[in-house]
Amino acid sequence: MTIDIDCFISILEKEIVDYQVPVVDLIAVQTNDPYRILVATILSARTRDEVTAKAAARLFGEAPDPAALAGLSRERIELLIRPVGFFRNKGAYLADLPGVLQRDFSGRIPDTVEELCRLPGVGRKTANLVVAVAFKKPAICVDTHVHRIMNIWRYVKTDTPLATETALRRKLPKIYWLKINSILVAFGQGTCKPRHPHCDRCVLNDRCPKIGVLPRRIPGREAGGASHRQTVSRKITG
Ligand code: SF4
């Protein structure tokens, strides 16, 4: 079963209009500021969007730009951003960030994946997201939702996010590169959830190959009828 990616994305673009906007996209729309988009992306790793949004607001209240961030101690940054996941590591990264920006990039936020990966706490996923969201340059940010859902659809058959990024660079039409992350993060948080995808109310239910997704019985109901079924996904390695 081969999916029609144009059809799937078209359906999802309409579907997610009322979904919660991923926090990084929200900050991008509100500020259009590469510094804030970069910092919010660093904060968002392994952290729920609501927590990221509040931590980012507290931090930007005291550090609206790299110069102000340079004036904060690592301890103060940690205090402002907790309870985001790995707040001590992220506090250290953010404390180092202004110095590295000044030393290597004359104080500007770089706009290529390779340059961004030289910043503390920035890996390929973060770099791709910043390039796409902040600079609107062709980049595909493959996070856990993009990797997982693209494999459920069997649009790619890959074991790691990096392999998914490589496969999508070959296969996914460029018109979707900038927006695929936003669409699938919103969809992955709202409907195609990692542990319990809501196939029963999914707009793609009749078209999706559901690779690795198993039907499960709703507690207290008998198995059998289609209305009695929901699904749960198997873990995709990588
Ligand atoms: S049908 Fe299920 S597995 Fe497929 S996209 Fe929808 S929620 Fe995800």
Boltz pocket constraint, residues with backbone or C-beta under 6 A from the ligand:
constraints:
  - pocket:
      binder: B
      contacts: [[A, 152], [A, 191], [A, 192], [A, 193], [A, 197], [A, 198], [A, 199], [A, 202], [A, 203], [A, 204], [A, 205], [A, 206], [A, 208], [A, 209], [A, 210], [A, 213], [A, 231]]
      max_distance: 6.0
